[in-house]
């Protein structure tokens, strides 16, 4: 069709040796629309966009831009064709200024090869004025908020005259107010004639901003429809291929004794002299409750978790577990008492090149004797038995226990990790961003498991950048800002907007 700015025809992508990621996928994108692409992890949506952006090369198929056939083999070729991509992990250099980051890779030079930043500055000022950006060009990027950094990534593309923008999970670490600002910007870009390809797991956002929605499942396009009369149930069912429960059944419980207590805990920043990443943090978690921790990324939540598991030292206060001070305990000693789901399942939550059996054995091999044989050595039979039980009980989709971790989808990797940690049988479960980057089906299952632990009397510390997750699961929510706790609320006594204000530092009630 003449109005299609992008046409992808019969795209096939096979990852060696035989993983078919895309099965003859065809997709048409109209000029000047916001087109969302959704699907479970492994559905192929990100791979399809990487093919369009030149990060992956298709084994078969064609791409047409404005009706003209194009060969796009690299991101540079994509940008030259007017296609840009903002990745979930920002591609910025923290110690460079905003201006330096924007021109990096496309630096304006004179005939002698000398930088002409004044010309770039003039061009950028026009872009900033047109789209109402307000960040200073000479400020180091590391001093700006996550939301500002994301806008810088978008400006980088506008500076390169990109007309088609691919956004991968753009609101994953934003407060509600920051997400609202992003949506206003996307609407401005749309009105300016830009085309937006929006990848997200947040169905409310997809329904809110999309003109058209494409659903993918198992490497195929299920359907593409105008965003008219669609709802979350229709989208989730199409993504998963079955009915999905979008809310977690969470019965009322009476919390028991205090399991975890932070008492005036401070943690020094390893990067900035004199800065406290945690500043006199105090809170408690009781048996049979889920304490949700909210905050814009980079405000101390991660450091709090690392101090709890012993990866970062504290410089003031103490941490008590079941009434005992564990502030000086080694990591291995703490892990005897704490089940821990890391926010980075690939780097710190698992060993990607090892088998599922090896990954399940981790921590269990010294915490309990259940995997030891008669001579006190690890029993391969018992290790495999535990792994097989987790595969079955946690619905892990894999060939067998000898499968390498890296061969599983993100959701199935997380199920292995959660199974391993829950089977430790600890009184405290620390879940740091447990469903980040996962699809609706995996999220549904993992949320159910977390609530089951809470119902058994386990104390759960849940750290999440997703307020929907926190409001759905938490019995109480505390909010971090600038390394300090600034608020505590019950989900039924507050709103996402109020929590967002605390996250951004617009309000503060604690530690004043």
C-alpha positions in Angstrom: 0.0 0.0 0.0 1.2 3.5 -0.8 0.8 4.7 2.8 3.1 2.0 4.2 6.4 3.4 5.2 7.7 0.0 6.1 6.9 -3.4 4.6 8.6 -6.6 5.8 7.8 -9.6 3.7 8.2 -13.2 4.6 11.0 -12.6 7.1 12.8 -15.8 8.3 15.4 -15.8 10.9 17.1 -19.0 12.1 19.7 -19.0 14.9 22.1 -21.9 14.7 21.7 -24.8 14.9 18.0 -25.0 14.4 16.2 -22.3 16.4 13.6 -20.7 14.1 13.0 -17.3 15.6 10.9 -15.9 12.8 8.7 -18.0 10.5 7.9 -16.0 7.3 6.7 -12.9 9.2 5.1 -10.1 7.1 4.4 -6.7 8.7 3.2 -3.4 7.3 3.7 -0.1 9.1 1.8 3.1 8.1 3.5 6.4 8.1 2.9 8.7 11.1 1.4 6.0 13.4 2.4 4.5 16.7 2.5 0.8 16.0 3.0 -1.5 19.0 4.4 -5.0 18.7 3.7 -7.3 21.6 4.3 -11.0 22.5 5.8 -13.3 25.0 9.6 -13.7 25.4 10.8 -15.7 22.5 7.8 -14.6 20.3 10.2 -12.9 17.9 9.2 -9.3 18.2 12.6 -8.0 19.3 14.3 -10.2 16.6 12.0 -8.8 14.0 12.9 -5.2 15.0 16.6 -6.1 15.1 16.3 -7.3 11.5 14.7 -4.0 10.5 17.5 -2.1 12.4 20.3 -4.2 10.9 21.4 -5.8 14.1 20.4 -9.2 12.8 20.5 -10.5 9.3 17.4 -12.4 8.0 17.9 -15.8 6.4 15.1 -15.0 4.0 12.6 -12.2 3.2 12.6 -8.6 2.0 12.3 -5.1 3.4 10.7 -2.2 1.6 10.8 1.4 2.8 8.3 3.7 1.0 7.8 1.0 -1.6 11.6 0.8 -2.4 13.4 -2.5 -1.8 16.3 -2.0 0.8 19.2 -4.2 2.0 19.8 -3.3 5.6 22.8 -5.1 7.0 24.1 -2.8 9.8 22.6 -0.2 12.2 24.5 2.5 10.2 22.7 1.5 7.0 19.4 1.6 9.0 20.1 5.1 10.2 21.0 6.2 6.7 17.6 4.9 5.7 15.9 6.9 8.4 15.5 4.1 11.0 16.7 4.4 14.6 16.4 2.3 17.7 16.3 3.2 21.4 17.4 0.1 23.4 16.2 -0.9 26.8 19.8 -0.6 28.0 20.9 3.0 27.1 24.0 3.4 24.9 25.4 6.5 26.6 28.8 7.4 28.0 28.2 8.8 31.5 31.2 11.1 31.7 30.5 12.7 28.3 28.2 15.7 28.1 24.8 15.6 26.5 26.1 17.3 23.4 29.1 14.9 23.1 26.8 11.8 23.5 24.4 13.0 20.8 27.1 13.7 18.2 29.2 10.6 19.1 29.6 8.5 15.9 28.4 11.4 13.7 30.7 14.2 14.7 30.7 17.3 12.6 34.2 18.1 11.4 36.0 20.7 9.3 38.3 19.9 6.4 41.2 19.3 8.8 39.1 16.8 10.8 38.6 19.1 13.8 35.3 19.0 15.7 32.8 21.7 14.9 30.5 21.4 18.0 29.0 24.8 17.4 27.3 23.7 14.3 25.9 20.6 16.1 24.8 22.9 19.0 22.8 25.1 16.7 21.1 22.1 15.1 20.3 20.6 18.5 18.9 23.9 19.8 16.3 23.8 17.1 15.4 20.2 17.9 15.2 20.9 21.7 12.9 23.9 21.0 10.6 22.0 18.6 10.0 19.1 21.1 10.3 21.1 24.3 13.4 19.3 25.8 14.9 21.1 28.7 18.2 19.3 29.6 21.5 21.3 29.4 23.8 20.3 26.5 27.0 20.8 28.6 25.9 18.6 31.6 27.5 15.2 32.0 24.9 12.5 31.3 25.7 10.6 34.5 24.3 13.6 36.5 20.8 13.4 34.7 17.8 11.3 35.6 17.0 8.0 33.8 14.0 9.8 32.1 16.3 12.5 30.8 18.8 9.9 29.5 16.1 8.2 27.6 15.1 11.5 26.0 18.8 12.0 25.0 18.6 8.6 23.2 15.6 9.9 21.2 17.3 13.2 20.5 20.4 11.3 19.1 18.0 9.8 16.5 16.3 13.1 15.7 19.8 14.7 15.3 20.4 12.0 12.6 17.2 12.9 10.8 15.5 9.5 11.7 11.8 9.2 10.7 11.1 5.7 12.1 11.9 5.2 15.8 11.9 1.8 17.4 11.5 1.9 21.2 12.2 -1.3 23.2 10.5 -1.3 26.6 10.8 2.5 26.9 9.0 2.8 30.3 10.6 -0.1 32.1 12.4 2.2 34.6 10.2 5.3 34.6 7.8 6.7 37.3 4.2 7.2 36.1 4.7 11.0 35.7 7.9 10.3 33.6 6.0 7.8 31.4 3.3 10.4 30.9 5.9 12.8 29.7 7.3 10.2 27.3 3.8 9.5 25.9 3.3 13.3 25.3 6.7 13.3 23.4 5.7 10.3 21.3 2.5 12.1 20.4 4.5 15.2 19.4 6.8 13.0 17.3 3.8 11.4 15.6 2.3 14.8 14.8 5.6 15.8 13.3 5.3 12.9 10.9 7.5 10.4 12.7 6.6 6.7 12.8 6.9 5.0 16.2 7.4 1.2 16.7 6.7 0.5 20.3 7.7 -2.8 22.0 6.3 -3.2 25.5 5.0 -5.8 28.0 2.8 -3.2 29.7 -0.6 -3.7 28.0 -2.2 -0.7 29.6 0.4 1.5 27.9 0.0 -0.3 24.6 -3.7 0.3 24.6 -3.2 3.9 25.7 -0.9 5.1 23.0 -1.2 2.8 20.0 -2.9 3.4 16.7 -2.2 -0.2 15.6 -1.2 -3.3 17.5 0.6 -6.4 16.2 0.6 -9.6 18.3 3.4 -12.2 17.8 3.6 -15.7 19.2 6.3 -18.4 18.7 7.9 -16.6 15.8 4.8 -15.9 13.9 2.5 -12.9 13.5 -0.9 -13.8 15.1 -2.7 -10.6 13.9 -2.4 -6.9 13.3 -5.5 -4.8 14.2 -6.4 -1.1 14.7 -6.6 -0.2 18.4 -10.3 -0.1 18.5 -12.4 -2.1 21.0 -9.4 -4.1 22.2 -8.7 -4.7 25.9 -6.0 -6.3 28.0 -7.7 -9.7 28.1 -7.9 -9.9 24.3 -4.2 -8.9 24.0 -2.9 -11.3 26.7 -5.0 -14.2 25.3 -3.6 -13.6 21.8 0.0 -13.4 23.1 -0.2 -16.6 25.2 -2.7 -18.6 23.2 -4.8 -19.2 26.3 -6.8 -17.4 29.0 -4.5 -15.4 31.4 -5.2 -14.2 34.9 -4.2 -10.5 34.9 -4.7 -10.1 38.7 -3.2 -12.3 41.4 -5.5 -13.8 44.0 -4.0 -12.7 47.3 -6.0 -13.7 50.4 -5.9 -11.5 53.5 -3.3 -12.7 56.1 -2.2 -11.5 59.5 1.6 -10.9 59.4 3.7 -12.7 62.0 6.9 -11.9 63.7 9.5 -9.6 62.2 11.9 -11.5 60.0 14.1 -8.7 58.5 14.9 -5.3 60.0 17.0 -2.5 58.6 17.9 -0.1 61.4 19.5 3.2 60.3 21.6 1.5 57.6 23.9 3.7 55.5 26.0 2.5 52.6 28.9 4.6 51.1 29.0 5.1 47.4 32.0 3.2 45.9 32.1 5.7 43.0 31.4 9.2 44.5 33.5 10.2 47.6 31.3 11.5 50.4 28.0 10.3 48.9 25.7 7.8 50.6 23.9 5.4 48.4 21.8 4.5 51.4 21.2 7.1 54.0 19.9 5.9 57.4 17.5 3.4 55.9 15.0 1.8 58.4 12.2 -0.7 57.6 11.1 -4.2 58.6 9.5 -7.1 56.9 7.3 -9.6 58.8 6.5 -13.2 58.2 3.6 -13.7 55.8 3.8 -10.2 54.1 5.2 -8.8 51.0 7.0 -5.4 51.4 7.3 -3.7 48.0 10.1 -1.3 47.4 9.5 1.5 44.8 11.8 4.0 43.3 13.3 5.3 40.1 16.3 3.2 39.2 19.5 4.5 40.7 18.0 5.8 44.0 19.4 3.2 46.4 17.2 0.2 46.0 19.9 -1.9 44.4 22.5 -0.9 47.0 20.1 -1.8 49.8 19.7 -5.3 48.4 23.5 -5.7 47.9 24.0 -4.6 51.5 21.4 -7.1 52.7 23.1 -10.1 50.9 26.6 -8.9 52.0 27.9 -7.7 48.6 28.3 -4.1 49.9 29.5 -3.1 53.4 27.4 -0.9 55.6 29.0 2.1 57.3 26.3 2.7 59.9 23.3 1.0 61.5 22.7 -2.8 61.4 20.7 -5.5 59.6 18.9 -8.1 61.7 17.5 -11.3 60.5 15.2 -13.2 62.9 16.4 -10.9 65.6 20.1 -11.6 65.0 22.6 -8.9 63.7 24.0 -10.2 60.4 25.8 -7.0 59.4 29.2 -8.6 59.7 28.3 -12.1 58.3 29.9 -13.3 55.1 27.8 -13.7 52.0 27.8 -17.5 52.2 26.6 -17.4 55.8 23.7 -15.0 54.9 22.7 -17.2 51.9 21.9 -20.0 54.4 19.0 -17.8 55.5 18.1 -15.7 52.5 16.5 -16.8 49.2 17.7 -14.3 46.6 16.4 -13.6 43.1 18.9 -11.3 41.4 17.7 -8.5 39.1 20.2 -9.8 36.5 19.4 -13.4 35.9 22.2 -13.8 33.2 25.1 -12.4 35.1 24.6 -12.9 38.8 21.5 -15.2 39.0 22.9 -18.0 36.9 25.8 -19.5 35.0 24.6 -19.3 31.4 27.0 -21.9 29.9 26.3 -24.5 32.6 23.5 -27.1 32.7 20.2 -26.6 34.5 21.4 -29.3 37.0 24.5 -27.2 37.8 22.5 -24.0 38.2 19.9 -25.7 40.5 22.8 -27.1 42.6 24.2 -23.6 43.3 23.8 -22.7 47.0 22.0 -26.0 47.7 25.4 -27.7 47.7 26.4 -26.1 51.0 23.2 -24.9 52.6 21.7 -28.4 53.2 22.7 -32.0 53.0 19.9 -33.0 50.7 22.3 -33.3 47.7 25.0 -35.3 49.5 25.6 -39.0 49.2 26.8 -41.5 51.8 30.4 -40.3 51.8 29.4 -36.6 52.2 30.1 -35.8 48.6 27.6 -34.4 46.2 25.4 -37.0 44.6 24.9 -36.6 40.9 21.7 -38.6 41.2 20.3 -36.3 43.9 21.3 -33.2 41.9 19.5 -34.4 38.9 16.5 -35.4 40.9 16.2 -31.9 42.4 16.5 -30.3 39.0 13.9 -32.6 37.5 11.5 -31.7 40.3 12.0 -28.0 39.7 11.5 -28.5 35.9 8.2 -30.3 36.6 6.9 -28.2 39.5 7.8 -24.9 38.1 6.8 -25.7 34.5 10.2 -25.1 32.9 10.1 -25.6 29.2 13.4 -27.4 28.2 14.7 -30.6 26.7 16.1 -32.0 30.0 18.2 -31.3 33.0 21.3 -31.4 30.8 20.1 -28.4 28.8 22.4 -25.3 29.1 20.8 -22.3 30.8 21.5 -20.0 27.8 19.3 -22.2 25.6 16.2 -21.3 27.6 14.0 -18.2 27.1 14.2 -15.5 29.7 11.0 -16.6 31.4 12.1 -20.2 31.7 15.5 -19.1 33.0 13.7 -17.1 35.7 11.6 -20.1 36.6 14.7 -22.2 37.2 16.2 -19.5 39.4 13.0 -19.0 41.4 12.6 -22.8 41.8 16.1 -23.0 43.1 15.7 -20.2 45.6 12.2 -21.2 46.9 13.4 -24.8 47.4 16.1 -23.5 49.8 13.2 -23.1 52.3 14.4 -19.8 53.8 12.3 -17.5 55.9 13.2 -14.5 53.8 12.7 -14.2 50.0 14.4 -11.2 48.3 13.0 -10.7 44.8 14.9 -7.9 43.0 13.0 -7.1 39.7 11.8 -10.7 39.4 9.8 -10.3 36.2 11.8 -7.6 34.4 11.7 -8.2 30.6 9.4 -11.2 30.9 6.1 -11.8 29.0 2.6 -11.8 30.5 2.5 -15.6 30.8 5.8 -15.9 32.7 4.8 -12.9 34.9 1.5 -14.5 35.8 3.2 -17.7 36.9 6.1 -16.0 38.9 3.7 -13.7 40.7 1.6 -16.6 41.7 4.7 -18.4 43.2 5.7 -15.2 45.1 2.2 -14.9 46.7 2.2 -18.6 47.5 5.4 -18.1 49.5 3.9 -15.2 51.3 0.8 -17.3 52.1 3.1 -20.0 53.6 4.5 -17.4 56.1 7.6 -16.4 54.2 8.7 -12.7 54.5 9.1 -11.3 51.0 11.1 -8.2 50.1 10.0 -7.2 46.5 12.0 -4.6 44.6 10.4 -3.4 41.4 10.3 -0.5 39.0 6.9 -1.6 37.9 4.2 0.0 40.0 1.5 -2.3 38.6 3.5 -5.2 40.0 4.0 -3.5 43.4 0.3 -2.6 43.8 -0.8 -6.1 42.8 1.5 -8.0 45.1 2.5 -5.8 48.0 0.9 -5.6 51.5 3.0 -2.4 52.1 5.1 -0.2 49.9 8.1 1.9 50.8 9.6 4.4 48.5 13.3 5.3 47.9 14.5 8.6 46.7 18.2 9.7 46.7 19.1 6.8 48.9 16.6 7.5 51.6 13.2 6.1 52.4 10.7 8.9 51.8 7.3 7.2 52.3 5.4 4.1 53.4 1.9 3.3 52.2 -0.5 0.4 52.0 -1.6 -0.1 48.3 -5.2 0.4 49.1 -4.5 3.7 50.8 -2.6 5.4 48.0 -2.4 5.8 44.2 0.2 5.2 41.6 0.4 9.0 41.0 1.1 9.6 44.7 3.8 7.0 44.8 5.2 8.5 41.6 5.5 11.9 43.4 7.5 10.3 46.2 9.7 8.5 43.6 10.5 11.8 41.9 11.2 13.6 45.2 8.2 16.0 44.9 7.1 14.8 48.3 8.8 13.3 51.4 7.4 12.1 54.7 10.2 9.9 56.2 13.8 10.7 57.2 13.3 14.4 57.0 
